[in-house]
């Protein structure tokens, strides 16, 4: 048990202090501690077993990111953005609601940076022209992005499924109602904030400082394929229908979807090669990380460390609370995901909680879903790079963004936990 805690503590300290990358820590730390535990001769088998178990997850993640990258380049979301901008006009309520809707839809690609760039590029000029507080745009982008990122190809879901060696569909499908309610609540928050801004602009139209600074953004419009909009939309609908209906393994669905999308939009072989090189920047790091996680989880469970640590935790968890560890994990995930990086939380903490919960007949998949529900609060963590990106895009201070957004992130987290409890996803 002690060796297991030392292994996790070493892993977390190394990545939190930035001594090594998460990838390096996931590979080397378990190998060292597995050898110290006396399992040197068995490590190869544990590693192969762990990596093999996570190969479908890594494949799904890789091709999902590639698929949505093609759709972003081809301009699938451009007509939506343009339509919303046209309908919003000069009404602050319509503008905030429209930006929330666009943020939610473009965030389904799982790439937070790209989603933020598209949404902010479209709406920040409107916010500035009307005098609307740009912190509202960043807040709505954060809420919509973190909730939409619960999809199987999102980083957190892939990490927790890898850490607990679960099927992505088993984690994601029961969370769909929770995601829907969360995104609807984001739109309602946008409506409320828009009404507040409408009233403020009537009384004090120059109260909010509108900084002209920010990050300049340009997209390569030569890659857009507006003539293929309906084809791309139909293909995307088919992909989502196959995912929700579980008609085939997720990895196969996105592999097929990506191949068709690339062939239709960029049939030229040279252009395909260039697109793959460009997409590799986003697709490869997280995919490699998931495969490396197979080493960590394979050794952690194969050596019996997870079982030993769970037995130790059971001695301090009151027996009457055991059956409710799903809901408890949902609430605990708020401070834990704010203070820890995704890698430290999902690979270091969640497996111990899941193993402990299993002794109270709470399935690991319940803990996996519960651990994802505080993502809106995690989005405001100083450990999250996207926070600095959003602050830079709107030209505002990070601390100001955190102060403005926190209460709305906490509200969204409570809504997610409540909905997941009522629907049985974490009960």
Buried (B, 14 or more C-beta within 10 A) or exposed (E): BEBBBBBBEBBBEBBBEEEBBBBEBBBBBBBEBBEEBEBEEBBEEBBEBBBEBBBBBBBBBBBBBBBBBBBBBBBBBBEBBEEBBEEBEEBBBBBBBBBBBBBBBBBBBBBBBBBBBBBBBBBBEBBBEBBBBBBBBBBBBBBBBBBBBBBBBBBBBBBBBBBBBBBBBBBBBBBBBBBEBBBBBBBEBBBBBBEBBBEBBEEEEEEBEBEEEBBEEEBEEEBBBEEBBEBBBEBBEBBBEBBEEEEEBBBBBBBBBBEBBBEBBBEEEEBBEEBBEBBBEBBEBBBBBBBBBBBBBBBBBBBBBBBBBBEBBBEEBEEEEBBBBBBBBBBBBBEBBBBBBBBBBBBBBBBBBBBBBBBBEBBBBBBBBBBBBBBBBBBBBEBBEBBEBBBBBBBBEBEEBBEBBBEBBBBBBBBBBBBBBEBEBBB
